Amino acid sequence: QVELVESGGGLVEPGGSLRLSCAASGFSFSVYTMSWFRQAPGKERELVAQISGGGFSTYKDSMKGRFTISRDNAKKTVYLQMNSLKFEDTGVYYCSTYVMSTRYWGQGTQVTVSS
């Protein structure tokens, strides 16, 4: 079965950096688009970035230039490098993929940007 396990969240000061990881299993990782979503307190879950199996990436406008999504198909892992973090980047970050007409989610990892 599809399993997604995120790690790397934590508490960081504004302007700081974090790298999130998502280890995937149970499907042919290299052919599927992988996505990072986040859910801020009191807000709906939103798409942050996604990367195709071939490595083409797209970003939410407010993340462009600060966040970088990447993947290592050999390790079946997708990453989200987050730089210049802002207070409003606080939230739970989820790894996700859409396989065989079903969207799968990880358990999420908390990112808190605070001074």
JOHUPE-V658577 format. One record per residue. N is the residue number from 0. RES is the residue in one small letter. PSI is psi as a letter, one per 40 degrees, with the letter a starting at -180 (* if undefined). OMEGA is omega as a letter, one per 20 degrees, with the letter a starting at -180 (999 if undefined). D_LAST is the distance of its C-alpha to the last C-alpha in Angstrom with 1 decimal. Layout:
n->N res->RES psi->PSI omega->OMEGA d_last->D_LAST
n->N res->RES psi->PSI omega->OMEGA d_last->D_LAST
This chain:
n->0 res->q psi->i omega->a d_last->40.1
n->1 res->v psi->h omega->r d_last->37.0
n->2 res->e psi->h omega->r d_last->33.9
n->3 res->l psi->h omega->a d_last->30.4
n->4 res->v psi->h omega->a d_last->27.8
n->5 res->e psi->i omega->r d_last->24.2
n->6 res->s psi->i omega->r d_last->21.9
n->7 res->g psi->e omega->r d_last->18.8
n->8 res->g psi->i omega->r d_last->16.0
n->9 res->g psi->a omega->r d_last->13.0
n->10 res->l psi->h omega->a d_last->9.2
n->11 res->v psi->i omega->r d_last->7.7
n->12 res->e psi->i omega->r d_last->5.1
n->13 res->p psi->h omega->a d_last->6.6
n->14 res->g psi->e omega->a d_last->10.0
n->15 res->g psi->a omega->a d_last->10.4
n->16 res->s psi->i omega->r d_last->13.4
n->17 res->l psi->i omega->r d_last->15.0
n->18 res->r psi->h omega->r d_last->18.7
n->19 res->l psi->i omega->r d_last->20.2
n->20 res->s psi->i omega->r d_last->23.8
n->21 res->c psi->h omega->r d_last->26.5
n->22 res->a psi->h omega->a d_last->29.7
n->23 res->a psi->i omega->r d_last->32.6
n->24 res->s psi->i omega->r d_last->36.1
n->25 res->g psi->e omega->r d_last->39.2
n->26 res->f psi->i omega->a d_last->39.9
n->27 res->s psi->g omega->a d_last->40.8
n->28 res->f psi->d omega->a d_last->37.3
n->29 res->s psi->e omega->a d_last->38.4
n->30 res->v psi->e omega->a d_last->40.1
n->31 res->y psi->i omega->r d_last->37.4
n->32 res->t psi->h omega->r d_last->34.6
n->33 res->m psi->i omega->a d_last->31.2
n->34 res->s psi->i omega->r d_last->28.3
n->35 res->w psi->h omega->r d_last->24.6
n->36 res->f psi->i omega->r d_last->23.7
n->37 res->r psi->i omega->r d_last->20.5
n->38 res->q psi->h omega->r d_last->20.3
n->39 res->a psi->i omega->r d_last->17.4
n->40 res->p psi->h omega->r d_last->17.5
n->41 res->g psi->e omega->a d_last->20.7
n->42 res->k psi->i omega->r d_last->21.7
n->43 res->e psi->i omega->r d_last->24.5
n->44 res->r psi->h omega->a d_last->24.2
n->45 res->e psi->i omega->r d_last->24.3
n->46 res->l psi->h omega->r d_last->25.5
n->47 res->v psi->d omega->a d_last->23.1
n->48 res->a psi->i omega->r d_last->25.6
n->49 res->q psi->i omega->a d_last->28.9
n->50 res->i psi->h omega->a d_last->31.2
n->51 res->s psi->i omega->r d_last->35.0
n->52 res->g psi->d omega->r d_last->37.0
n->53 res->g psi->e omega->r d_last->38.1
n->54 res->g psi->e omega->r d_last->34.6
n->55 res->f psi->h omega->a d_last->34.4
n->56 res->s psi->i omega->r d_last->30.8
n->57 res->t psi->i omega->a d_last->29.6
n->58 res->y psi->i omega->r d_last->26.2
n->59 res->k psi->i omega->a d_last->24.8
n->60 res->d psi->d omega->a d_last->24.7
n->61 res->s psi->e omega->r d_last->21.0
n->62 res->m psi->e omega->a d_last->20.4
n->63 res->k psi->h omega->r d_last->23.2
n->64 res->g psi->e omega->r d_last->22.4
n->65 res->r psi->d omega->a d_last->19.0
n->66 res->f psi->i omega->r d_last->20.2
n->67 res->t psi->h omega->r d_last->23.3
n->68 res->i psi->i omega->r d_last->25.4
n->69 res->s psi->i omega->a d_last->28.0
n->70 res->r psi->i omega->r d_last->30.5
n->71 res->d psi->h omega->a d_last->32.7
n->72 res->n psi->d omega->r d_last->35.8
n->73 res->a psi->d omega->r d_last->37.2
n->74 res->k psi->e omega->a d_last->34.3
n->75 res->k psi->f omega->a d_last->34.1
n->76 res->t psi->h omega->r d_last->30.4
n->77 res->v psi->i omega->a d_last->28.2
n->78 res->y psi->i omega->r d_last->24.8
n->79 res->l psi->h omega->r d_last->21.9
n->80 res->q psi->h omega->a d_last->20.1
n->81 res->m psi->h omega->r d_last->16.9
n->82 res->n psi->i omega->r d_last->15.6
n->83 res->s psi->f omega->a d_last->13.4
n->84 res->l psi->i omega->a d_last->11.4
n->85 res->k psi->i omega->r d_last->10.2
n->86 res->f psi->d omega->a d_last->8.8
n->87 res->e psi->e omega->r d_last->12.5
n->88 res->d psi->e omega->r d_last->13.1
n->89 res->t psi->h omega->r d_last->12.0
n->90 res->g psi->a omega->r d_last->15.3
n->91 res->v psi->h omega->a d_last->18.1
n->92 res->y psi->h omega->a d_last->19.7
n->93 res->y psi->h omega->r d_last->23.5
n->94 res->c psi->i omega->a d_last->26.1
n->95 res->s psi->i omega->r d_last->29.4
n->96 res->t psi->i omega->a d_last->32.9
n->97 res->y psi->h omega->a d_last->36.1
n->98 res->v psi->h omega->r d_last->39.1
n->99 res->m psi->f omega->r d_last->42.6
n->100 res->s psi->e omega->r d_last->41.6
n->101 res->t psi->h omega->r d_last->38.9
n->102 res->r psi->h omega->r d_last->35.1
n->103 res->y psi->i omega->a d_last->33.4
n->104 res->w psi->i omega->r d_last->29.8
n->105 res->g psi->a omega->a d_last->27.8
n->106 res->q psi->e omega->r d_last->26.0
n->107 res->g psi->i omega->r d_last->22.5
n->108 res->t psi->h omega->a d_last->19.4
n->109 res->q psi->h omega->r d_last->16.0
n->110 res->v psi->h omega->r d_last->13.1
n->111 res->t psi->h omega->r d_last->9.7
n->112 res->v psi->h omega->a d_last->7.1
n->113 res->s psi->i omega->r d_last->3.8
n->114 res->s psi->* omega->999 d_last->0.0
